[in-house]
Each structure stands twice: as C-alpha cells, then as structure tokens.
Amino acid sequence: MVDTTQANDVTSPTTKELGDVRRQIERDEGHNLIASDRVEGTNVYRPNGEKIGRIRRFMVGKRSGQVEYAVMSFGGFLGMGQELRPVPWEALDYDVNKGGYIVSAEEETLLNSPYIREEKEPAWDRAYGMHVFGYWGVPY
C-alpha cells in the first residue's frame, strides 16, 4: 500500500525543469562510475547550496542493474527522527564543486514527497515506483 496522505496539493518539478537545473551544474565527466560505498552518506543539496540531507542507500533493479532510487535521509539528530524519502535517481545530479548531489525541489515538494516508515519498507513494486516517479515528474 502506498502512503499518499501528504501528496494531495503538491506541485513537483517537471522533467524539463529538472533537466534545466542539471545543465547549470558543473559535472565531473571524467568517468561514469562510482562505488556504492562512496554514494552512501553523500550530502544532498538544493541548487542554492543549502544542505538538506544525505543519501542513506540506493535501490538497484535486480534484473537491470540500474539504480532506480536514492533513499535520502532528512532531519533528525544522531540518527534519531530522520525522515527517509525515495527520490528517483534521475531527479538527482552530481555537483563536482559541492562533492554532493543536487535535488531541485521546493521545501513543500520535499516535505510532501513519498516517505518510508522505518518499521515498514514499501513493496518496491511497479505500483510504488509509478507513485514515486509520478510524484517527482520523472517517467517510470
């Protein structure tokens, strides 16, 4: 079951808007791969440079081998009270100057985005994927 209690009147960025921000960020094009242990714990920022969280883990398709989501942690103190929110990998961009990822979303969009309850993982099935990707305006 997908939790949609907070997703009613939220406007998410469009795919075009996400692409526009990506073109403005300086990228490290030296190589195209990064080890998973280097991604986990990486800071996440807004385009204005404000740190908003960290990548806690990412979810990889069993058959495709492609990263589908970054599960981001927001808030909390010493690991307590953190909110976990899945964000489609395509909604993130790596900024070489910050050494972290950029997510282009207003505060309200982040606060109302789908979230994961620590005690209950989502099904991670197609319906959940369509919900999360749809929220962020990214094709699934």
Secondary structure per residue as TSV (DSSP state, phi and psi in degrees):
chain	resnum	aa	ss	phi	psi
A	1	M	-	360.0	134.3
A	2	V	-	-94.9	130.1
A	3	D	-	-83.0	112.5
A	4	T	-	-118.2	19.5
A	5	T	T	-63.6	-24.5
A	6	Q	T	-107.2	2.5
A	7	A	-	-103.3	25.8
A	8	N	S	-74.5	-64.9
A	9	D	S	-107.4	49.1
A	10	V	-	-111.6	137.2
A	11	T	-	-105.2	120.9
A	12	S	-	-99.5	160.0
A	13	P	-	-65.9	147.2
A	14	T	-	-81.1	164.9
A	15	T	H	-58.5	-39.5
A	16	K	H	-63.0	-44.4
A	17	E	H	-62.4	-41.2
A	18	L	H	-62.9	-41.9
A	19	G	H	-64.0	-39.3
A	20	D	H	-60.6	-43.6
A	21	V	H	-66.7	-40.4
A	22	R	H	-58.6	-39.1
A	23	R	H	-67.7	-19.4
A	24	Q	H	-88.9	-12.2
A	25	I	S	-94.2	131.8
A	26	E	-	-69.8	129.2
A	27	R	-	-111.4	154.9
A	28	D	-	-94.3	101.9
A	29	E	-	-98.1	12.8
A	30	G	S	-59.6	-40.5
A	31	H	-	-153.4	167.2
A	32	N	S	-107.9	3.5
A	33	L	-	-119.6	151.9
A	34	I	-	-145.3	141.5
A	35	A	-	-71.0	143.3
A	36	S	H	-58.5	-36.3
A	37	D	H	-69.8	-15.7
A	38	R	H	-86.4	-21.8
A	39	V	H	-81.4	-44.4
A	40	E	T	-62.8	127.1
A	41	G	T	94.1	-7.0
A	42	T	-	-69.0	138.3
A	43	N	E	-66.9	151.7
A	44	V	E	-122.3	135.4
A	45	Y	E	-126.0	162.9
A	46	R	-	-86.3	164.5
A	47	P	T	-57.8	-26.0
A	48	N	T	-81.1	0.8
A	49	G	S	97.7	-6.6
A	50	E	-	-69.6	125.6
A	51	K	E	-74.4	129.8
A	52	I	E	-120.5	-9.0
A	53	G	E	170.1	-162.9
A	54	R	E	-139.2	155.9
A	55	I	E	-81.4	119.1
A	56	R	E	-84.1	-43.9
A	57	R	E	-162.9	174.3
A	58	F	E	-135.5	157.8
A	59	M	E	-109.5	128.6
A	60	V	E	-112.8	134.7
A	61	G	-	-62.9	129.0
A	62	K	T	-61.2	-39.5
A	63	R	T	-90.8	-39.7
A	64	S	T	-80.6	-29.1
A	65	G	-	74.7	7.5
A	66	Q	-	-94.9	143.8
A	67	V	E	-72.0	127.9
A	68	E	E	-100.3	-42.9
A	69	Y	E	-132.1	150.2
A	70	A	E	-105.6	128.2
A	71	V	E	-94.0	114.1
A	72	M	E	-101.9	143.6
A	73	S	E	-106.5	134.7
A	74	F	E	-125.1	144.7
A	75	G	S	67.0	-160.0
A	76	G	-	79.5	174.6
A	77	F	B	-143.3	123.6
A	78	L	T	53.3	39.6
A	79	G	T	83.4	-4.2
A	80	M	B	-99.1	137.9
A	81	G	S	76.2	15.2
A	82	Q	-	-73.3	146.6
A	83	E	E	-101.2	134.7
A	84	L	E	-107.4	126.6
A	85	R	E	-133.6	123.3
A	86	P	E	-78.8	134.9
A	87	V	E	-128.4	129.3
A	88	P	E	-55.7	137.7
A	89	W	G	-54.2	-35.2
A	90	E	G	-67.4	-15.2
A	91	A	G	-87.0	-1.8
A	92	L	E	-111.3	152.5
A	93	D	E	-140.9	141.1
A	94	Y	E	-85.3	130.4
A	95	D	E	-109.2	112.4
A	96	V	T	-62.5	-33.2
A	97	N	T	-69.5	-32.9
A	98	K	T	-91.0	-19.0
A	99	G	T	66.3	30.7
A	100	G	E	-155.0	-178.0
A	101	Y	E	-97.8	150.4
A	102	I	E	-112.0	132.9
A	103	V	E	-122.1	124.7
A	104	S	-	-93.2	92.4
A	105	A	-	-150.9	140.4
A	106	E	-	-71.1	162.8
A	107	E	H	-53.8	-45.8
A	108	E	H	-63.6	-38.7
A	109	T	H	-62.8	-44.6
A	110	L	H	-64.0	-46.1
A	111	L	H	-64.0	-30.0
A	112	N	T	-99.7	4.0
A	113	S	S	-70.8	158.0
A	114	P	-	-55.0	145.1
A	115	Y	-	-133.5	166.1
A	116	I	B	-116.0	130.0
A	117	R	B	-82.6	129.8
A	118	E	T	-55.7	-36.0
A	119	E	T	-82.9	-8.4
A	120	K	B	-146.0	103.5
A	121	E	-	-69.4	146.5
A	122	P	-	-70.2	171.0
A	123	A	-	-70.7	-21.5
A	124	W	-	55.2	32.0
A	125	D	S	-96.1	-175.4
A	126	R	H	-60.7	-41.7
A	127	A	H	-61.5	-42.7
A	128	Y	H	-65.9	-43.6
A	129	G	H	-58.9	-43.6
A	130	M	H	-63.9	-37.4
A	131	H	H	-64.0	-50.6
A	132	V	H	-66.9	-50.2
A	133	F	H	-62.8	-40.3
A	134	G	H	-61.6	-41.0
A	135	Y	H	-58.3	-44.0
A	136	W	H	-83.2	-3.4
A	137	G	T	71.8	30.0
A	138	V	-	-113.5	132.3
A	139	P	-	-60.4	141.0
A	140	Y	-	-99.1	360.0
